Amino acid sequence: MKKFRIAGLILAGIFIVLQFFQPELNRSGLGDNSILAKEKLPEPVAAMLKHSCFDCHSNQTNYPWYDRIAPASWLVAHHVKEGKKQLNFSDWGSKDVIDKITELGKIGDEVKSGNMPIPSYVMIHRDAKLSKEQTEELIAWTVKFSEELLAKEE
């Protein structure tokens, strides 16, 4: 019994010490280069992107309280870093038209396949899950917006 108490105290101590080693929060803001600042998006699309994508794919992550507790905070930081490496909506304005069209194609593909938002995110943020109608609307928008961007270039 005494061994369990000592082990519990040691684990609690380790847990407390881990809280002092937190990753940097992703809160530098969307900025003037963000897709919301550079493009006129339909309101439903902007709302979907903000609600289901921006936490991992922009420079502005909204952190619930449990995302600030190690080791979960490290996992979240890793997901955000990887998400921004793939696509960062805060850098949209710095991309050329071909890159934007490529990104829109990837967005459509990932949403259509059900890979985005990622299942682990949706498991915790249930309201971020896109309905069938939202998925169809977002995919249709990526196609339409790609065509608009291409037409502007011609």
ZADO-1210 file (C-alpha; in nm, 4 decimals, padded with zeros to 6 digits):
<atoms>
<atom x="00.0000" y="00.0000" z="00.0000" code="MET" pos="1"/>
<atom x="00.2840" y="00.2339" z="00.0883" code="LYS" pos="2"/>
<atom x="00.4521" y="00.1583" z="-00.2476" code="LYS" pos="3"/>
<atom x="00.1367" y="00.2665" z="-00.4343" code="PHE" pos="4"/>
<atom x="00.1246" y="00.5908" z="-00.2381" code="ARG" pos="5"/>
<atom x="00.4910" y="00.6652" z="-00.3136" code="ILE" pos="6"/>
<atom x="00.4435" y="00.5781" z="-00.6808" code="ALA" pos="7"/>
<atom x="00.1340" y="00.8006" z="-00.6934" code="GLY" pos="8"/>
<atom x="00.3222" y="01.0903" z="-00.5349" code="LEU" pos="9"/>
<atom x="00.6107" y="01.0484" z="-00.7783" code="ILE" pos="10"/>
<atom x="00.3722" y="01.0430" z="-01.0766" code="LEU" pos="11"/>
<atom x="00.1881" y="01.3475" z="-00.9442" code="ALA" pos="12"/>
<atom x="00.5206" y="01.5281" z="-00.9021" code="GLY" pos="13"/>
<atom x="00.6253" y="01.4427" z="-01.2560" code="ILE" pos="14"/>
<atom x="00.2882" y="01.5627" z="-01.3872" code="PHE" pos="15"/>
<atom x="00.3265" y="01.8939" z="-01.2030" code="ILE" pos="16"/>
<atom x="00.6834" y="01.9447" z="-01.3294" code="VAL" pos="17"/>
<atom x="00.5683" y="01.8755" z="-01.6887" code="LEU" pos="18"/>
<atom x="00.3315" y="02.1716" z="-01.6670" code="GLN" pos="19"/>
<atom x="00.6338" y="02.4050" z="-01.6604" code="PHE" pos="20"/>
<atom x="00.7407" y="02.2853" z="-02.0075" code="PHE" pos="21"/>
<atom x="00.4691" y="02.4173" z="-02.2351" code="GLN" pos="22"/>
<atom x="00.4957" y="02.4738" z="-02.6100" code="PRO" pos="23"/>
<atom x="00.4499" y="02.8213" z="-02.7515" code="GLU" pos="24"/>
<atom x="00.0859" y="02.9026" z="-02.8224" code="LEU" pos="25"/>
<atom x="-00.0195" y="02.9627" z="-03.1835" code="ASN" pos="26"/>
<atom x="-00.1817" y="03.3024" z="-03.1367" code="ARG" pos="27"/>
<atom x="-00.0081" y="03.5535" z="-03.3614" code="SER" pos="28"/>
<atom x="-00.3382" y="03.6338" z="-03.5321" code="GLY" pos="29"/>
<atom x="-00.4701" y="03.5859" z="-03.8811" code="LEU" pos="30"/>
<atom x="-00.3028" y="03.9001" z="-04.0192" code="GLY" pos="31"/>
<atom x="-00.3388" y="04.0956" z="-04.3401" code="ASP" pos="32"/>
<atom x="-00.2339" y="03.8000" z="-04.5573" code="ASN" pos="33"/>
<atom x="-00.5078" y="03.5679" z="-04.4340" code="SER" pos="34"/>
<atom x="-00.7660" y="03.4263" z="-04.6693" code="ILE" pos="35"/>
<atom x="-01.0320" y="03.6250" z="-04.4838" code="LEU" pos="36"/>
<atom x="-00.8435" y="03.9511" z="-04.5409" code="ALA" pos="37"/>
<atom x="-00.7500" y="03.8828" z="-04.9035" code="LYS" pos="38"/>
<atom x="-01.0604" y="03.7124" z="-05.0431" code="GLU" pos="39"/>
<atom x="-01.4317" y="03.7776" z="-05.0335" code="LYS" pos="40"/>
<atom x="-01.5629" y="03.4413" z="-04.9141" code="LEU" pos="41"/>
<atom x="-01.9267" y="03.3451" z="-04.8877" code="PRO" pos="42"/>
<atom x="-02.0234" y="03.3737" z="-04.5205" code="GLU" pos="43"/>
<atom x="-02.1084" y="03.0014" z="-04.4798" code="PRO" pos="44"/>
<atom x="-01.7671" y="02.9044" z="-04.6226" code="VAL" pos="45"/>
<atom x="-01.5832" y="03.1557" z="-04.4038" code="ALA" pos="46"/>
<atom x="-01.7707" y="03.0227" z="-04.1002" code="ALA" pos="47"/>
<atom x="-01.6829" y="02.6613" z="-04.1874" code="MET" pos="48"/>
<atom x="-01.3154" y="02.7441" z="-04.2348" code="LEU" pos="49"/>
<atom x="-01.2992" y="02.9405" z="-03.9089" code="LYS" pos="50"/>
<atom x="-01.4852" y="02.6751" z="-03.7142" code="HIS" pos="51"/>
<atom x="-01.3417" y="02.3539" z="-03.8578" code="SER" pos="52"/>
<atom x="-01.0031" y="02.4455" z="-04.0049" code="CYS" pos="53"/>
<atom x="-00.8397" y="02.7529" z="-03.8547" code="PHE" pos="54"/>
<atom x="-00.7338" y="02.5965" z="-03.5233" code="ASP" pos="55"/>
<atom x="-00.4744" y="02.3855" z="-03.7065" code="CYS" pos="56"/>
<atom x="-00.4409" y="02.5708" z="-04.0365" code="HIS" pos="57"/>
<atom x="-00.3886" y="02.9345" z="-03.9351" code="SER" pos="58"/>
<atom x="-00.1846" y="03.1490" z="-03.6984" code="ASN" pos="59"/>
<atom x="-00.4782" y="03.1766" z="-03.4590" code="GLN" pos="60"/>
<atom x="-00.5601" y="02.8644" z="-03.2585" code="THR" pos="61"/>
<atom x="-00.8382" y="02.8729" z="-03.0008" code="ASN" pos="62"/>
<atom x="-00.7265" y="02.6669" z="-02.7035" code="TYR" pos="63"/>
<atom x="-00.9810" y="02.5177" z="-02.4654" code="PRO" pos="64"/>
<atom x="-00.8506" y="02.4749" z="-02.1112" code="TRP" pos="65"/>
<atom x="-00.7601" y="02.1080" z="-02.1595" code="TYR" pos="66"/>
<atom x="-00.5308" y="02.1920" z="-02.4532" code="ASP" pos="67"/>
<atom x="-00.2997" y="02.3692" z="-02.2086" code="ARG" pos="68"/>
<atom x="-00.2258" y="02.0670" z="-01.9920" code="ILE" pos="69"/>
<atom x="00.0875" y="01.8652" z="-02.0673" code="ALA" pos="70"/>
<atom x="00.1252" y="01.6208" z="-02.2312" code="PRO" pos="71"/>
<atom x="-00.1930" y="01.7043" z="-02.4307" code="ALA" pos="72"/>
<atom x="-00.0511" y="02.0515" z="-02.5018" code="SER" pos="73"/>
<atom x="00.2466" y="01.8933" z="-02.6773" code="TRP" pos="74"/>
<atom x="00.0211" y="01.6799" z="-02.8963" code="LEU" pos="75"/>
<atom x="-00.1896" y="01.9829" z="-02.9884" code="VAL" pos="76"/>
<atom x="00.1236" y="02.1871" z="-03.0672" code="ALA" pos="77"/>
<atom x="00.2471" y="01.9073" z="-03.2917" code="HIS" pos="78"/>
<atom x="-00.0872" y="01.8858" z="-03.4754" code="HIS" pos="79"/>
<atom x="-00.0931" y="02.2622" z="-03.5286" code="VAL" pos="80"/>
<atom x="00.2667" y="02.2668" z="-03.6526" code="LYS" pos="81"/>
<atom x="00.1975" y="01.9851" z="-03.8980" code="GLU" pos="82"/>
<atom x="-00.1331" y="02.1400" z="-04.0062" code="GLY" pos="83"/>
<atom x="00.0281" y="02.4769" z="-04.0778" code="LYS" pos="84"/>
<atom x="00.3073" y="02.3048" z="-04.2694" code="LYS" pos="85"/>
<atom x="00.0445" y="02.1557" z="-04.5024" code="GLN" pos="86"/>
<atom x="-00.1730" y="02.4685" z="-04.5322" code="LEU" pos="87"/>
<atom x="-00.1739" y="02.7972" z="-04.3470" code="ASN" pos="88"/>
<atom x="-00.4748" y="03.0164" z="-04.4225" code="PHE" pos="89"/>
<atom x="-00.2890" y="03.3065" z="-04.2567" code="SER" pos="90"/>
<atom x="-00.0328" y="03.3024" z="-04.5421" code="ASP" pos="91"/>
<atom x="-00.2892" y="03.2860" z="-04.8226" code="TRP" pos="92"/>
<atom x="-00.2071" y="03.6304" z="-04.9630" code="GLY" pos="93"/>
<atom x="00.1585" y="03.5431" z="-05.0167" code="SER" pos="94"/>
<atom x="00.0732" y="03.2538" z="-05.2522" code="LYS" pos="95"/>
<atom x="00.0556" y="03.2874" z="-05.6271" code="ASP" pos="96"/>
<atom x="-00.2586" y="03.1886" z="-05.8165" code="VAL" pos="97"/>
<atom x="-00.1330" y="02.8416" z="-05.9115" code="ILE" pos="98"/>
<atom x="-00.0482" y="02.7636" z="-05.5488" code="ASP" pos="99"/>
<atom x="-00.3907" y="02.8873" z="-05.4383" code="LYS" pos="100"/>
<atom x="-00.5664" y="02.6686" z="-05.6956" code="ILE" pos="101"/>
<atom x="-00.3514" y="02.3725" z="-05.5895" code="THR" pos="102"/>
<atom x="-00.4416" y="02.4330" z="-05.2241" code="GLU" pos="103"/>
<atom x="-00.8110" y="02.4595" z="-05.3090" code="LEU" pos="104"/>
<atom x="-00.7882" y="02.1239" z="-05.4886" code="GLY" pos="105"/>
<atom x="-00.6226" y="01.9681" z="-05.1841" code="LYS" pos="106"/>
<atom x="-00.8883" y="02.1149" z="-04.9546" code="ILE" pos="107"/>
<atom x="-01.1629" y="01.9675" z="-05.1705" code="GLY" pos="108"/>
<atom x="-00.9913" y="01.6280" z="-05.1847" code="ASP" pos="109"/>
<atom x="-00.9242" y="01.6123" z="-04.8106" code="GLU" pos="110"/>
<atom x="-01.2762" y="01.7167" z="-04.7161" code="VAL" pos="111"/>
<atom x="-01.4343" y="01.4821" z="-04.9714" code="LYS" pos="112"/>
<atom x="-01.2290" y="01.1856" z="-04.8473" code="SER" pos="113"/>
<atom x="-01.3260" y="01.2617" z="-04.4860" code="GLY" pos="114"/>
<atom x="-00.9630" y="01.3154" z="-04.3842" code="ASN" pos="115"/>
<atom x="-01.0338" y="01.6731" z="-04.2790" code="MET" pos="116"/>
<atom x="-01.1010" y="01.7795" z="-04.0191" code="PRO" pos="117"/>
<atom x="-00.8946" y="01.4982" z="-03.8723" code="ILE" pos="118"/>
<atom x="-01.0888" y="01.2435" z="-03.6670" code="PRO" pos="119"/>
<atom x="-00.8947" y="01.3109" z="-03.3450" code="SER" pos="120"/>
<atom x="-00.9879" y="01.6811" z="-03.3677" code="TYR" pos="121"/>
<atom x="-01.3535" y="01.6060" z="-03.4371" code="VAL" pos="122"/>
<atom x="-01.3610" y="01.3557" z="-03.1506" code="MET" pos="123"/>
<atom x="-01.2891" y="01.6376" z="-02.9062" code="ILE" pos="124"/>
<atom x="-01.4442" y="01.9253" z="-03.1048" code="HIS" pos="125"/>
<atom x="-01.7624" y="01.7509" z="-03.2145" code="ARG" pos="126"/>
<atom x="-01.9176" y="02.0672" z="-03.3537" code="ASP" pos="127"/>
<atom x="-01.6260" y="02.0990" z="-03.6021" code="ALA" pos="128"/>
<atom x="-01.7465" y="01.7928" z="-03.7916" code="LYS" pos="129"/>
<atom x="-01.8817" y="01.8940" z="-04.1291" code="LEU" pos="130"/>
<atom x="-02.2267" y="01.7716" z="-04.2252" code="SER" pos="131"/>
<atom x="-02.2811" y="01.6147" z="-04.5661" code="LYS" pos="132"/>
<atom x="-02.4349" y="01.9411" z="-04.6853" code="GLU" pos="133"/>
<atom x="-02.1437" y="02.1470" z="-04.5513" code="GLN" pos="134"/>
<atom x="-01.8963" y="01.9089" z="-04.7139" code="THR" pos="135"/>
<atom x="-02.0723" y="01.9420" z="-05.0479" code="GLU" pos="136"/>
<atom x="-02.0890" y="02.3203" z="-05.0126" code="GLU" pos="137"/>
<atom x="-01.7195" y="02.3484" z="-04.9268" code="LEU" pos="138"/>
<atom x="-01.6164" y="02.1219" z="-05.2153" code="ILE" pos="139"/>
<atom x="-01.8354" y="02.3166" z="-05.4582" code="ALA" pos="140"/>
<atom x="-01.6807" y="02.6404" z="-05.3344" code="TRP" pos="141"/>
<atom x="-01.3248" y="02.5130" z="-05.3875" code="THR" pos="142"/>
<atom x="-01.4092" y="02.4272" z="-05.7494" code="VAL" pos="143"/>
<atom x="-01.5910" y="02.7557" z="-05.8153" code="LYS" pos="144"/>
<atom x="-01.3262" y="02.9666" z="-05.6463" code="PHE" pos="145"/>
<atom x="-01.0488" y="02.7888" z="-05.8393" code="SER" pos="146"/>
<atom x="-01.2284" y="02.8708" z="-06.1629" code="GLU" pos="147"/>
<atom x="-01.2678" y="03.2352" z="-06.0553" code="GLU" pos="148"/>
<atom x="-00.8994" y="03.2645" z="-05.9702" code="LEU" pos="149"/>
<atom x="-00.8025" y="03.1086" z="-06.3031" code="LEU" pos="150"/>
<atom x="-01.0365" y="03.3418" z="-06.4953" code="ALA" pos="151"/>
<atom x="-00.8774" y="03.6461" z="-06.3264" code="LYS" pos="152"/>
<atom x="-00.5353" y="03.5339" z="-06.4480" code="GLU" pos="153"/>
<atom x="-00.6351" y="03.4992" z="-06.8122" code="GLU" pos="154"/>
</atoms>
